[in-house]
Amino acid sequence: MAAAPHVPVPVGCIGAGRMAQGVLEGILREGKIAAQNVTVSAPTDRNLEKFKLRGCRTSHNNRSVVSRCRVVFLATKPHIIPSVLEEISPEVTAEHVIVSMAAGVTLQTLETNLPPGTKVIRMMPNLPCVVQEGAVVFSRGRCAGEGEANLFQSLVRTCGLCVEVPESYIDIHTGVSGSGVAYVYTFAEALADGAVKMGMPGALARQIAAQTLLGAAKMLLQSEEHPATLRSDVCTPGGTTIHGLHELEKGGLRATVMNAVEAATTRAMDMGRK
Ligand SMILES: NC(=O)c1ccc[n+]([C@@H]2O[C@H](COP(=O)([O-])OP(=O)(O)OC[C@H]3O[C@@H](n4cnc5c(N)ncnc54)[C@H](OP(=O)(O)O)[C@@H]3O)[C@@H](O)[C@H]2O)c1
């Protein structure tokens, strides 16, 4: 017999794209909530079909999601959010928890464009939520209390790491993790290309590069050691790894990665000011 849902509140999502699918899949997969208690809206059926197949309710009407659900995720592109807030505002009550995952949309924007007293949460996921290995941070608006934070975490924890942070960390999370996923893919590609250059078939090289990242990440999380300690453990004096690391230092890998995090964070901050 299927496990009973642990969170008996109806959950909605406005927007049905990749991130909506990632976050809701995590929630549904754990059986936290029954699929028929989830309603998703979008203008077209392009993405809604996947939710229909999953047993969720779907709609082209954003307001109906709010009237039917208590927790409502906003998962449209950031530039669409102002019109969505205006559209749903008449349906939002003090019972709702409105959760935005849109990059650069601040708690202040959410609160000022929704009725006074609305409980809002701003979350920032990353793409690996799709495989329940995401890194999610979130901040509460002025009217969202411990109860709303606990409800939110009980739903989203299934997507991976989920940590409450001051709102000023959210743009940094975008720089290090939202965008960081792409830096890691670039590193994985380069790692595999190096192996191809040395004669390994591409498919095998990509598989080994990905497993190397996975294994290294697991060791970092499980050991809780500083990365420099784990790195030095791999370096035999005069051995292969220190020769490889010297090349990375000559190429300025660490400074370049730090610059990338800074550039993406600054861009996220600029987008939030517009
Ligand atoms: N992708 C990431 O890695 C990532 C990471 C962190 C945060 N985010 C945030 O997550 C949000 C969604 O990103 P995404 O990558 O999932 O975008 P996406 O795949 O383009 O999905 C956007 C969704 O919004 C729907 N939509 C457009 N206009 C709408 C409206 N007026 N009312 C309701 N729904 C509407 C689209 O409908 P159709 O299905 O009809 O096209 C689509 O389902 C963004 O705000 C982004 O900043 C994304």
PDBQT file of the ligand as one rigid body, heavy atoms in Angstrom, charges set to zero:
ROOT
HETATM    1  N1  LIG A 301      16.573  26.686 -14.535  1.00  0.00    +0.000 N 
HETATM    2  C1  LIG A 301      17.366  26.900 -13.477  1.00  0.00    +0.000 C 
HETATM    3  O1  LIG A 301      18.470  26.357 -13.346  1.00  0.00    +0.000 OA
HETATM    4  C2  LIG A 301      16.891  27.807 -12.354  1.00  0.00    +0.000 A 
HETATM    5  C3  LIG A 301      17.639  27.885 -11.159  1.00  0.00    +0.000 A 
HETATM    6  C4  LIG A 301      17.164  28.703 -10.135  1.00  0.00    +0.000 A 
HETATM    7  C5  LIG A 301      15.987  29.430 -10.294  1.00  0.00    +0.000 A 
HETATM    8  N2  LIG A 301      15.316  29.328 -11.476  1.00  0.00    +0.000 N 
HETATM    9  C6  LIG A 301      14.097  30.139 -11.629  1.00  0.00    +0.000 C 
HETATM   10  O2  LIG A 301      13.012  29.284 -11.896  1.00  0.00    +0.000 OA
HETATM   11  C7  LIG A 301      12.070  29.997 -12.702  1.00  0.00    +0.000 C 
HETATM   12  C8  LIG A 301      11.635  29.092 -13.830  1.00  0.00    +0.000 C 
HETATM   13  O3  LIG A 301      12.742  28.790 -14.635  1.00  0.00    +0.000 OA
HETATM   14  P1  LIG A 301      12.677  27.565 -15.667  1.00  0.00    +0.000 P 
HETATM   15  O4  LIG A 301      14.069  27.312 -16.102  1.00  0.00    +0.000 OA
HETATM   16  O5  LIG A 301      11.866  26.459 -15.101  1.00  0.00    +0.000 OA
HETATM   17  O6  LIG A 301      11.828  28.270 -16.861  1.00  0.00    +0.000 OA
HETATM   18  P2  LIG A 301      11.036  27.582 -18.053  1.00  0.00    +0.000 P 
HETATM   19  O7  LIG A 301      11.463  26.156 -18.243  1.00  0.00    +0.000 OA
HETATM   20  O8  LIG A 301      11.111  28.523 -19.217  1.00  0.00    +0.000 OA
HETATM   21  O9  LIG A 301       9.500  27.554 -17.536  1.00  0.00    +0.000 OA
HETATM   22  C9  LIG A 301       8.727  28.705 -17.412  1.00  0.00    +0.000 C 
HETATM   23  C10 LIG A 301       7.260  28.277 -17.233  1.00  0.00    +0.000 C 
HETATM   24  O10 LIG A 301       6.485  29.441 -17.021  1.00  0.00    +0.000 OA
HETATM   25  C11 LIG A 301       5.288  29.309 -17.787  1.00  0.00    +0.000 C 
HETATM   26  N3  LIG A 301       4.679  30.624 -18.008  1.00  0.00    +0.000 N 
HETATM   27  C12 LIG A 301       5.011  31.615 -18.886  1.00  0.00    +0.000 A 
HETATM   28  N4  LIG A 301       4.170  32.668 -18.746  1.00  0.00    +0.000 NA
HETATM   29  C13 LIG A 301       3.296  32.336 -17.758  1.00  0.00    +0.000 A 
HETATM   30  C14 LIG A 301       2.184  32.992 -17.162  1.00  0.00    +0.000 A 
HETATM   31  N5  LIG A 301       1.812  34.224 -17.524  1.00  0.00    +0.000 N 
HETATM   32  N6  LIG A 301       1.502  32.347 -16.187  1.00  0.00    +0.000 NA
HETATM   33  C15 LIG A 301       1.871  31.099 -15.787  1.00  0.00    +0.000 A 
HETATM   34  N7  LIG A 301       2.912  30.430 -16.315  1.00  0.00    +0.000 NA
HETATM   35  C16 LIG A 301       3.611  31.039 -17.292  1.00  0.00    +0.000 A 
HETATM   36  C17 LIG A 301       5.743  28.618 -19.058  1.00  0.00    +0.000 C 
HETATM   37  O11 LIG A 301       4.602  28.121 -19.730  1.00  0.00    +0.000 OA
HETATM   38  P3  LIG A 301       4.651  27.129 -21.005  1.00  0.00    +0.000 P 
HETATM   39  O12 LIG A 301       4.885  25.761 -20.397  1.00  0.00    +0.000 OA
HETATM   40  O13 LIG A 301       3.297  27.284 -21.582  1.00  0.00    +0.000 OA
HETATM   41  O14 LIG A 301       5.763  27.601 -21.869  1.00  0.00    +0.000 OA
HETATM   42  C18 LIG A 301       6.654  27.547 -18.447  1.00  0.00    +0.000 C 
HETATM   43  O15 LIG A 301       5.889  26.442 -18.025  1.00  0.00    +0.000 OA
HETATM   44  C19 LIG A 301      12.742  31.277 -13.181  1.00  0.00    +0.000 C 
HETATM   45  O16 LIG A 301      12.199  32.392 -12.525  1.00  0.00    +0.000 OA
HETATM   46  C20 LIG A 301      14.194  31.100 -12.811  1.00  0.00    +0.000 C 
HETATM   47  O17 LIG A 301      14.786  32.338 -12.391  1.00  0.00    +0.000 OA
HETATM   48  C21 LIG A 301      15.722  28.541 -12.492  1.00  0.00    +0.000 A 
ENDROOT
TORSDOF 0
